[in-house]
Amino acid sequence: MAFSTFFQTSYGDDKTRWLIADKSIDYDSSFHKKFKFASYAAILIYPVGIPALYTYELFKHREAIKDFENRRTNDRIKHIAFLWRDYRPQYWWFEIYECFRRLSLTGMLVYFETGSVLQLCFSIILAILSLQVYTECKPFEKPSENDLVKVSSLSIILTLIAVIMFKLRSKDITESSNQIGIVLIIVNSLVFVILGLGIFIPSLLKFFNKFNTKNHNHDGPLKEMGPECEDSVEAFIDHFKRLVDSDKEEAGWVDFNTRDWHINSITADEWMEKTGAHMQWRCTYGSGPANQARLKFTVDLDINTVVSHNDEEGHKMTSGQAYTLRKGENWREVYQSYVFPWPLRERDGIYMEYTRKELDGSHIIASRSSKELSEATNSLSVKAGRMRQNLILGGLHFRPLHNGKTEITSVIQTELGGVLDAFDYYKRRVALTYMKEQVDKHYRIAHRAAPRRSASISTTEFKDKSSSKASAALNIELGYMIRTSAGTFEGDKQETVFVMENPMTVRKEEQIL
């Protein structure tokens, strides 16, 4: 409105200048001069003043805004929270871009004749550029907001194209105009549909979860971990060992039933019958949804071969990639990424993995989330558009059998984060996928270690199903940044080693001096 005050035109030989926005107003009249002064003030306040103020405040506090862990409790930046709270930390400046984008769609368009094809074409160019920025940057903290703004930009582009088609169409073509009108209604309705889905889907998932949740009640004395497990690695491993050895009376384990878990029972039952795998589940609280699973199976290899090959196989999984960040005697720290089917976000986590050899010859690998490093590097996951999951307890127990075989027990308890934690069905499916991968991985080990002997079953060839080359590159970048954040342990005499474990490439080791 303020910019349009300065645009005028004249007609023929008449030197009188008229305001384009209202051709009844003489541009040089004293009446209009008053409006020009008011427009100068308005331009100084909004198109110039507000972006300048935003730029000053955001640039001044940019370091505090980029501190993802503490910015919401930082009193120094609460007064400008409306400028940054919706954006990811590295896009602290995005509200400045939004100011100039809005100004471009209003102030710059007045340079073109109102309603002209040229003005519409310029608007389309701006809308396409904006869509590209939203697509590449994904500036919003919530993925649903990134999707919504992209759909909104696309609807603006299609609407402008339709308006141009209206302007260029022949007057006698009425059927085409009706079709274009229908398309316009559908396109613009999509924005409201997506907005509604973003609001109601989480609530609907929680509602249906009430009918889909598999609850479990038991009176066993072995329930969740005590506080001593947080402070002591040995106590944590002892708790894991107790879970491995526990029975129904002690821990309340219930045999896995495919019908109760609402999955493809034929496929799952056949797989369990072929592998001889025995899966159980329970609620660690004694009453509530099942949140912990246990799997036992046997491979036709001695324990030393299984353990050594398991270490070489490392954390290769069909659902993602893993990187060893640091390691020492009987421990290592691992960054793991997980690929979930669309539209779910990728997950990642940083885990401490501890190993211990028992007096009876068995071998334990027990893991849990690295709390300190996970909190310190969570912003890296947010920047990458991933969600950090919390591994409460997980691991493997290898027990030698008298016939030269090895019994393997796997236990898993994890919090996936986001809407998946509110939807019990997905948690169960993820647990099943993890367990199946453990069995398949160790049967691959059996094939490789004993090529002349046929293994107990034939397993599918291992293939890396990580999301894409771009995702793999992102994994490497994140692994490097997390390793840099981790540094070395104070007083640790061992060298820190960063190991890239990608099943599609040669294993590399880079020693950090």
HELIX and SHEET records of a PDB file:
HELIX    1   1 PHE A    3  PHE A    6  5                                   4    
HELIX    2   2 SER A   30  ILE A   43  1                                  14    
HELIX    3   3 LEU A   44  GLY A   49  3                                   6    
HELIX    4   4 ILE A   50  LYS A   60  1                                  11    
HELIX    5   5 ARG A   62  LYS A   66  1                                   5    
HELIX    6   6 ARG A   71  THR A   73  5                                   3    
HELIX    7   7 ASP A   75  ILE A   80  5                                   6    
HELIX    8   8 ALA A   81  TRP A   84  1                                   4    
HELIX    9   9 PRO A   89  TYR A   91  5                                   3    
HELIX   10  10 PHE A   94  THR A  106  1                                  13    
HELIX   11  11 MET A  108  TYR A  111  5                                   4    
HELIX   12  12 VAL A  117  CYS A  137  1                                  21    
HELIX   13  13 PRO A  143  LEU A  168  1                                  26    
HELIX   14  14 GLU A  175  ASN A  212  1                                  38    
HELIX   15  15 GLU A  228  ASP A  231  1                                   4    
HELIX   16  16 VAL A  233  ASP A  245  1                                  13    
HELIX   17  17 LYS A  248  ALA A  251  1                                   4    
HELIX   18  18 SER A  265  THR A  275  1                                  11    
HELIX   19  19 ILE A  303  GLU A  313  1                                  11    
HELIX   20  20 LYS A  371  LYS A  383  1                                  13    
HELIX   21  21 GLY A  418  ALA A  422  5                                   5    
HELIX   22  22 ASP A  424  ALA A  449  1                                  26    
HELIX   23  23 LYS A  469  ALA A  486  1                                  18    
SHEET    1   A 2 GLN A   8  THR A   9  0                                        
SHEET    2   A 2 TRP A  18  LEU A  19 -1                                        
SHEET    1   B 2 ASN A 215  ASN A 217  0                                        
SHEET    2   B 2 SER A 287  PRO A 289 -1                                        
SHEET    1   C11 VAL A 254  ASP A 255  0                                        
SHEET    2   C11 HIS A 278  ARG A 282 -1                                        
SHEET    3   C11 GLN A 292  VAL A 299 -1                                        
SHEET    4   C11 THR A 406  GLU A 415 -1                                        
SHEET    5   C11 ASN A 390  PRO A 400 -1                                        
SHEET    6   C11 HIS A 363  SER A 369 -1                                        
SHEET    7   C11 ARG A 347  LYS A 357 -1                                        
SHEET    8   C11 TRP A 331  TYR A 338 -1                                        
SHEET    9   C11 GLY A 320  GLY A 328 -1                                        
SHEET   10   C11 THR A 496  GLU A 501 -1                                        
SHEET   11   C11 LYS A 508  ILE A 512 -1                                        
SHEET    1   D 8 VAL A 254  ASP A 255  0                                        
SHEET    2   D 8 HIS A 278  ARG A 282 -1                                        
SHEET    3   D 8 GLN A 292  VAL A 299 -1                                        
SHEET    4   D 8 THR A 406  GLU A 415 -1                                        
SHEET    5   D 8 ASN A 390  PRO A 400 -1                                        
SHEET    6   D 8 HIS A 363  SER A 369 -1                                        
SHEET    7   D 8 ARG A 347  LYS A 357 -1                                        
SHEET    8   D 8 MET A 387  ARG A 388  1                                        
END                                                                             
